[in-house]
Amino acid sequence: MGPGLHEDGFGLLATDEVRTPAGFSAWVTRLAGDASCTYRWIVEDGLVLGGIALRHGTGEFARRADRIGYGIRPSARGRGLDTWALGEILAEAARRGMDHVVLVCAADNTAPARTIERHGGVLESPGEVRRYRIAIA
């Protein structure tokens, strides 16, 4: 998948090297040590297709930034994996007692906007970066 801004929602930074077993292991070890976030990966036949993260910390960043971030490998897009993963992580947010989550996406990136809206996302602020809120039932 490689590093890039479209994957940073689930913990992949531009500085992470994930193409080798050692680099991938270092990335997973770093994420496992982050108690303020729950990470989940979508894996099929040993290949990581994407991932999603629920930020449940209480720090300033968690309060002002998006609570859920995700990325899907370009070759796996269009299969509904993002919709499924968002539903699963919303269930995790409910188990954690969260009353809402916030997600953001670029205004010109319509696929995430449709996914968020399918799960009840309400647009809070339009613009270059669209900010959505999903109430947790």
C-alpha positions, 0 to 999 in steps of 0.5 A: 500500500505504501505511505501516503496521506490517504492512509494516515487515518489508520496509523500509517505515517509517511515515515513508516517503511512497511514493505519489508517484514521488519518495517511492517513489524515495527509499524504494528509494534508502534501502533500496539503501544498507542492506548488512545487508539483502536486499530483494525486491519482488513486482511484477505489471503495475507494481504492488507487491503486497508485499515481503520482507526478509532481515536478514543483518547481524551487529549486536545488532539482527540477533541479537535480532530477526527475520531475515525480515519481509514484507508483502503488499498486502491486495488481493493476499492469499490468492494464496500470494505470501507462501508463494512469497516466503518460499521464495525468501528462504530460498533466499537465506539458504542461499546466504549460509550462514545455518543458521537464521532467526527470524520473528515474528508476532502471535498473532492473525495466523494467516495468517503463522503458517501460512506459516511453519509450511509452511516448517518453522517451529518455534514457539520462544515463544508469546505475544502475539508468536509467535517461530518458527525455521526451520532452513536445510538 
